[in-house]
Amino acid sequence: QGRVTFRQALFGARSDREYVLVSFLAVLELLRRRVARATQAEVFGEIELEARADFKAWSTEISEHALDEEV
């Protein structure tokens, strides 16, 4: 989608503990790898996650690297 709220990313279609925990860790990993960025317009406001514009290039590079490691 390109842009989603933090709440939507965490809960999605389910709200059980395992799903939320795995989603939270996935969001942290996307932020750590700089695939996405988080913004918050105001204190205690909604946190929005946005995919970087060059995400497709990054994902292709990672996929090619993973293939090289398998060989």
N, C-alpha and C positions, 0 to 999 in steps of 0.2 A: 504493500500500500504506500510505502514511502514515509508515512507519518502516522503515529499511533500514540495514545496516551500510555503512561506507565501502568496505570490501572488495567487498561485493555490488554496490554502485553502480559501482565501477570496472571490475570484471571481467565482471559479468553472464553472458551465455552464451558470450562469446568472451574470449580473452586475448591477441590480437595487439596489437602496439605501437600502431597507429593507433587502435584501439578504446579502449584504456586511456587514451591521451592525450586523445582527444576527450571521454571520460567524465569525466576529471579536470577538464578545463576547464569542462565543463557543471556539475559539482558546485560548483566555485569560483564560477561565475556565479550559481547558485541561492543560495549563501550570501551573495554580495555584494548581491543584490537582496532578501535577507531572505525568500525564499520558503521556505527550509528553514533549520534550525539544526543545528549539530553539537554533540554532547556526548560527553564521555569520563569515565567513572566513576573511573578510576584511571590513574596514569602508565603508559604503554605498553599500556594496555587498548584494547579495541575502540572505535573511533569510531562513534557512531550518528548517522545523519542522520534528521531528522524534519521532515515538512511542517508548515508553520504552519497553525493552525486556520482562518484566514481566507484560505487560498490560493485557493479558488475565486472569492472576490470579487476578489482581486488579478488573477487570470488573466482574468476577464471585463473588468475595467477596462483591462488592457493590450490585449486583443483589440479593444475598442471604440476605443481610442486609435489602434491600428494602422489600423483602418478609416477613421478621420478623416483620417489622413495620406495615405491612398491617393487620397482625393477631390481 
